[in-house]
Amino acid sequence: MMENAWLIPLFPLLSFLILLLFGKRLKEASSYVGILLTLASLVYSILVLFERFSEPTFITKFDWLTIGDMHLTAGFEVNQLNALMLFIVSLVSFLVHTYSKGYMQGDERFPVFYAYLGLFTFAMLGLVISPNLLQTYIFWELVGVGSFLLIGFYFYKDEAKAAAKKAFIMTRIGDVGLFIGMILLFWETKSFEYSEIFAAVDAGAVSGTMITLTAILIFIGAVGKSGQFPLHTWLPDAMEGPTPVSALIHAATMVAAGVYLVAALFPLFAASKTALLTIAVIGAFTAIFAASIGLVQTDIKRVLAYSTVSQLGYMMLALGSAGYVAGVFHLMTHAFFKALLFLAAGSVIHAVHTQNIEEMGGLWKKLKLTGPLFLIGTLAISGVPGLSGFFSKDEILVAAWEGGHPILFLLALAAAFMTAFYMFRLFFMVFTGEARGNQQHVHESPANMTYPMILLGVLAIVAGYVNTPWFGTFLGDWLVDGNKALEHHGHAEGSPLIMIAATVVSLAGIYLAYLMYSKRSLKRNWLSGTGDTLHTILTNKYYVDEFYQMTVVAFTKGFSYFLRFIDVFLVGGLVKGVTGIVQGLGAAGSRLQSGQVQTYGAVAFIGLAVLVVIFALTGGYLR
Amino acid sequence: MSLSILQQFNWSAMTPEFIILGVSALLTLLDLFMPKSLDRKILGWIGIAAILAAIVSVLGMVGGPVTSILDNSFRLDSFAMAFKLLLLAGSGLVLFLAVSYKAKDGLEEYHGEFYYLFLSALLGAMIMTSSGDLITLFIGLELLTVSSYILAGIRKYNLESNEAAMKYVINGGISTAITLFGMSYVYGLTGSTNLIEIAGRLSSVSDGQQAYLLTLAFLIVFVGLSFKLAAAPFHMWAPDVYQGAPTPVTAFLSVVSKTAGFVIVLRILLTVFGSAASVGDPSKPILLEMQDYLAFIAGATMIIGNVVALRQSNIKRMFAYSSIAHAGYILVAITSLSSNMFYSIWFYLLAYMLMNLGAFAVIQVVSEKTGSTKIADFAGLYRRSPVLAVVMGILLVSLAGFPGTAGFIGKLNIFIGAFYGTPHYVLASVMIATTVISYFYYFGVMTQMFFRPASDDSKFNLPFGIIVVLIVAVVGSVLFGVMPNIALDFMQNNLDVLADFFS
């Protein structure tokens, strides 16, 4: 099975091509093409995953590009991480394909949507089986294109257009870091291949500073894709895309690509303490930073978006604390419960046609399936004992504590408290109390939307049991099995106190939310009312966007004005002076002769003169 | 030179040139004697057939030994063949555009002239690739340039076209004067016009004063030739001329003429200045000594091209600046002088030819429909013609250098080459930064095509010539992007440019 794993990404690609060419004729039937082909990917991924349990890693490659005397290869690899990712991505993609059939019903560009989904899934699956950095980078960019198209799907909305552009540019800033890091690493190790890079690092062929530098540059790429501080602002804006897209891209797959990249290159990062520390600090800071913004958002999808940013921060913190298993484990459980939450949120939006939680309320009785499913997702993300999120979050907290970062540990604990609080604030405001908005025709979603949610709901409960301190650490052992570089980064045994602390903060957060938003025995503004400084800062997301607008954007604008000034007055003036002389000499005649054309020649002459003068000053007689 | 000596020459080395020359003359006569009522498009098809025949004859010579005739002034080496193939393929595609171009503004009367002037321009470019002498190089250059002047202004009753031709002539004249002035220094110092002889004499010169003069000559010649490349500081003509010239001519100028420019730059720079001792360090050739200057010009070209392109609202002007930027990328390869330089440049020009000509095919179709060349005309293209929009999308993505396309492989070759020997960190960073800038204007067109509503819903019907160009361009851009080793294998197995070049 594994030797043909390259087929897995090709199914969605086929779907993309079929729908691109025949989508207009297929109309609503397009969804079946997409669903069946992603189902094929999913079945194949499951088979590969099970085969990988018993067989060793499979890798194959061939010469792809020769530059001078260097041979770059292409191929694919099925190791534990890749096999797991293939499963997660194809599962979530399949469920989103199914769900969208109901959610996108009636959209004029229904086939186009499915075509884009196919392209994105292809890119993401291609990314996770790449055996080398260059191939990863190529699919990494393709993933960016796919997400650009999907976020901007409602392109007639200005916000969607702006969000797509912002997502593309922000992640590209990160990509530049990744690209430079990749090239530097290539020059140090003469290879893009993971195995050879790790071998070179292991053999000490790369200097410590270079490892740190390249690791941090590559991490910048991950920061962009995974929405880590300070490149996080695109992710909440990306909620302008259709909700199934948010579930696919902004919960389970693309944003997880950054975490995946760090995990895939973990032996490189593990070789530099500085790089690990950077990752841990950025991760922990993002976790609490985004969680605090999540406290005051009133758009259901934006709350989930900030919680995604925050949870991704958790994963980075885990990897940065050398908790390889913890990071990957949380990546998996988060994919399930966050996809569930987004799909459930989509179901809510589908029912009430608004995203503002102030206009919802009392939906528990009306949405008999969505409500409990949303609650499962909320309990899982809040880390309530027994559900998947509890186990993976505990693993991360243990990793942070054992990694010797008590401060980061406390930050993570505080973020866990906030997460429990704002998630239950969301739950209570949407599902309990009185209906606040205009809710006349509220109805439960159709079966093709609820079945994917039910499956995810089950996974959100049970997925944690593959790696628990109580019933064995199967996942952790399997992930590091046979990989020397990861030997010391498997499952970590921590003090039960950590688990108790995590449970206490999570329950405390839930209780506080209950007091404030359900029982209302505490006033909503007892800590900080609307209009207060703290509240204003939080609703404005710490003014990061404004900060960028005022600094980076303004600087770029200013710089361009400056250049224009130089161009118009200095160069233009100089040129005008010269052309003036030429004009005076030449017969003032036709419009063409006295026109700009002389400027062009003059610029060439000035350019030549400048070069000659520089040469005379530096290389010639005048030296 | 008696007849017997003439007969001794291995004239078969010039077969491709003879084919083009012969057909060009034939077209002149046909145009003269054909009844006025007959459509001159037939001449275009004959031209295409001639180019195909010339390509076949070049391919037949591939792998053969270096042949030089006429006192070494015409040499057929791997370099010449590799670039002749590019020039012929590019010209063939441009002719496909030209036969699909709707003649107006006076072109209907001179339609026949267009084709034979076009072939004579191509002949000039081909001679440039094969010349081993400053004189033949210059003659080839002038044949190309003078023909292009007329081509740019061939829409006789169109004001923009006239202006374009006028500006092109004046700037071209200045550049020719500068180039010749620089060449006269070289001749004065060595007493020869033959490139190999010049190289031989210069390698033994170690006089500081001569080296100083030669370096001046280097700067002067390079600035003169930067006109053909549309590189800084001689780039300013390009936007005006590209905008005014008929679209097929613009395509020709931006691809074939530019390729010819790089051919002459490589010939002169590498043979003459690659062996001459420099001022500071006699063991170091001038070319190496002047690397910083080349880097400066390359950087400036990339920055100017990409930054100014941002502000354009006319698609042809935007492509003019984009073509300036691409010249800058190729100059990076010349600056870094890596062992892989010939291949990188050749491949880049190949990729550039495919993506740029394809894009111009789309531009021609769209602008003929709307009668203007505004970028805004592309609004809603996806609605009106999904095929055209997707094709343009692929080509733009390739121009921007996205992975999976030939444009990416081309940039990667050059980028990695910049780290050979002494790494050019600054230049490589400028290349990356300006590439990122280029995304903005390429994606601006994408936004128009995919995300804007169309002003009208009329469909396009694509002429046969356009379809051919689009298929070749898209298939080539994707094929060389996914399997770049095809081009490399062809080059490595058949054309050992580096070994042939100096022999």
Interface residues (C-beta under 8 A of the other chain):
Chain A: L20 D63 W64 L65 T66 I67 G68 M70 Y137 I138 E141 L142 V145 G152 F155 Y156 K161 F168 R172 V176 F179 I180 I183 W187 L563 L592 Q596 V597 Q598 T599 Y600 G601 V603 A604 F605 I606 G607 L608 L611 V612 I614 F615 G619 G620 Y621
Chain B: E163 M166 K167 I170 N171 I174 S175 I178 Y212 T215 L216 L219 I220 V223 S226 F227 A232 P233 F234 M236 W237 D240 V279 G280 E289 Y293 I297 V307 S338 S339 N340 V390 F402 P403 G404 F408 I409 L412 N413 F415 I416 G417 F419 Y420 P423 I432 V436 Y439 F443 T447 F450 F451 P453 M483 P484 N485 L488
